[in-house]
Amino acid sequence: MTFSIVAYDSENVEWGVAVQSKLIAVGSIVPFGNAGVGVIASQSWCNTSYGPKGLALLKQGLTAEETISIITKQDEKREHRQLGIVDSHGNAASFTGRECFDWAGHIVGENYACQGNILVSDETVFSMSQAYRETKGDLVEKLLTSLEAGQEAGGDSRGKQAAAVLVFKEKGSYDGGTDRYIDLRVDDHEHPIKELRRVFELYNLSFLKRDDPKDKVKLEGDVIKSIKEVLKLDGFYDGEIDSKYDAVTKESLQKWMHTNNFEAKEREDKFMWGSVYRYIEKRKEEIG
């Protein structure tokens, strides 16, 4: 009762998994991965040992297809299992056991694999695959869009409950201490993929430096007025709501950014990243 995607981004050298299911805390059960090794999604009467066993084989240099062959051959209940793997070189493979509940199946493409079981129809994985191929942007954007497309096409026939996205890259954590570049879960929600997207947008503001250089606004005119309105409503500014970007405004904005843990998005010029300004506009709607 799960659909997932595993993928590799050769340009940014990232490996990722995204999953949704009518199963609480699916992110603690299905996805596994390591930078430089690969990623695995194990589902459908999930055998959680597929994760560590599969990663150990991938570390030895086996391909995704070879790894699937070995770990399923050793499993007496393999016909009830489903999994997708992308290895260190981006080779993708997937397996759907003959006893998985309908609809169950998978699609393997270049550097990715989509798989699902107990789905409304095959349109879920077809839509996921198409969305992944056609979406512009980095790996996490492609993964989230793929999940959204799968849900829009029908998704899990039992409904929705939990979702997760993980992206691994060398020294990917905010301090470079681990390879967990992105690690987010929604464990019990009426619209888990939508909530996962919302949480990711906050995570992006706090930790990631992935903004498009063209996605910025100049600190002038109505932009400054909107910023001052939010700063005032949040208690960081008590001056006039005008279009002046002076020292007081700059200091107030910096305190607001630091309070919200947005240091990763600070700039030294007279521009603001579009991601931060969109958050400010949304914040203004919420509290205005």
N, C-alpha and C positions, 0 to 999 in steps of 0.2 A: 504494500500500500504506500509506495514511495516512488518519486521520480527524482533523478539526479543527473548531474553532468560533471565529468572530469575533463580537465583541459590543460594545455601547455602553451605559454606565450613565449615564442623564441626570441622576440625582439627585446622584451624586458626580463627574460629568463625567470619566469614565474610559473608555478604549478598551482592549480586551484580545483576545488570541489564546491559544488552548491547542491543543496538538497531540500525537498519539501515532503511532508508526509502527514497523514492522519495518525500520528504517533508522537506522544510527548517526548521532548528532548532528543529528537532524531539526530541532532548534531553531535550528541555524545556517543552515538552508536554506529552511524554509517560512514562518515568521512575519516580518512587517514592520509598522512603525507609527510614528506620531508623534501626540502630544497635539494636539488642535485640528485634526487633519487626517483621521485614520482609521487603520484597520488592514486588513491583507491577509494571507491564507493562500494561498500558491501551491504546488500539489502535483500528483501524478500526472505522471511524467516532467517534473519540476518545471522551470519556466522562471524562474530566479531574477531575471531582469531585470523580471519582472512587479512585483516589490516596489518598486524605485526608480522605475520608469516610472509605476506606478499611484499612488504617493504624490505624484509631481510633478503628475499630472493632478488629483488630489484637492485639492492646494494651490491650483490654479487655480479651484476652485469647482465642478468637475464632480461629479456624483453617483456613487454606487457603480455603478449600472447603466450609466451613460454610460462610466465608466472601464473596466469589463469589456468593453463593446462595442468600444472603441477598441483596447485592447491585444491582445485576441484576434483582431481583424480583421487586425492587422498580422503575425500569427504563422502561418506555413505549417503548423505542427504543432499548431494550436489544438485539434484534435479529440482529441489525446492529453493535453490539459491539464485541470486542475481548479483553481478558485480561488474564494475567498469574500472579500467586501469589505464593510466598514461605513464609511460616510463621516463627516464631521464632525458632521452632524446626526442620525446614527443610522440613516440609510437603509441597508438591507442588500440585497445581491444576491449570487448565486452562479452559477457556470458549470461544467458537466460536459461535456467533449467526448465525442462519440459513440464514440471509439475507446478510452476509458478501460476498463480491465479490470473485469469484474463482481466483486462487486456494486459499482456506482458510482452516486452520485447525491447530491442535496442537499435541504435544507429551509431555506426562508427565513421568518423570523418577524419580529415587531416588535423592531427594534434588534439582531437577531442572524441568523447563518446557520451551519448545520452542513453539512459536506460530507465525503465519504469515498470511497475507491476500493479495490478488491481486499478488500472486506469480506466477512465471513461471510454477511451478509444486510442488507436495508434496516433491520432492527431497530436497528442501531447508531445511525444518524442519527436515527431516530424517538425512541429512548430518550434520546439526547443533547438533542434539542429539548425533550422533555417535562421532563427533569431541569432544564434551564436555566429553563424557565418556572415550575416549581413550587418551586424552591429559594429559601429565604429567605436574606438576607445580602447582602454586598457582591459586587462583580463577580468578584473572584478566587475567592470561595467558589462562586459559580454556575458559573464556568468549570471548576474542578477537579471539582465534582460532576458536571458534564456529561461530562467525560472518563471519570470512573469509571463512569457509567451506560452510556456507549458500549462500554467494555471488557466490562462485565458482560453486555451484550446480544450479545456475540460479537466485536466489534472487527475488527482486521486478520486476515484469513484466514491470513496467513503467520506470525503470532505477534507478539511484543512485543520491543522493544529500547530505544527512546528516547522521551522526552517532554519537553515544555517548556510554560511559561506566561509570557506577557509582559503587563504592564498599564502603560499610559501615562497620565500626567496632568500638567498644568502644574506644573513645579517639584516633581515627584513623588519624586525621589531623596532619600536620607536628609539631604543637605545642601542640597537645592533647586537643585542645579547642572544637572540634566538632567530630562527628562520620564520617565525609566525608573523607575517606581514599584516594579514587580516584574519581575525578569528572572531566571528560574531554568530550568536544564536538567538532565536526567538523560540521559547519552549512551550508556550501555551497561549495562543492568540486566535481570535476570530478570523483575522486576515494576516497570517504569518509572513507571507512574502512582502506584502505592503509594509508591514512593520519592520521587517528586515531591511528594506530599502531606507526607511526613515532612520533607523539606528545607524546604518552605514553612513548616511550623510553626516550625522553627528560625529561618528568615528573619523571620517575623512577630515572634518574641521579640526579635530584635536590632534591627529597623529600623522596624516599623510601629506606629502609634498608631491602631488600628482596633477596640479592644475594646468590646464591648457594656457600657454603664455598669452593667448588672445582673449581669454576669459577674465577680463578685469574691467573695473569702472574707475573713472577719475574722481578724486575727492574734491568735488566742486558742485555748485548749484543745488538741484533737488536731491542729489545723492547725499550731500552733507546735511541737508534738512532732515532727511529720513534717519540718518545716523544719529543726529542730535535728539530727535524725538524718542528713539529707543533708549539712548543713553540717559535721557531725562526720566523716562518711565521706569527704567531699571535702577535709578538712583545714583548715576555716575556723573551727572551734569545738571547744573541748575541755572545756566545762562539762557540767552535768547536763542530761539529756533530760527537761525538764519543760515546763509550759505557760506559763512566765513570758516575757513579751516586754519585756526590759529593754534597757539601753543596750548591753551587750555583745552581745546577740543582734542588735540593730539594726545595729551596726557590722559584725558577722560576715556578716550577710545582705547588707549593702551591698557588702562586698568580694567576696562570691560573685557577686552580680549583675554587678558591673563586670568581674570576671574572665571571665564568660561572655558579655560584651557585651550585657547585658540592660538597659542604661540607659534605653532607650525605654519600659520597663515599670515604672520606679520610681514609687512613690507617696509622698506626704508624710503621709498619714493612717494609720490602723491597719488598712488593708486591703491585700490583694494581688490583682492581676488573676488571674482564673481560669486564663488561659493559662499563667502562670508556675507556679501551684500544680499544675496538671496535669503540667507538665514535672517538677516536684519529685517528685510521686508516681511518675511513670514512672522517674525517676532512682533513686528508693529501691528500686524493684523490680529494676533492673539491677545495682545494686551492693550491695544488702542481703543 
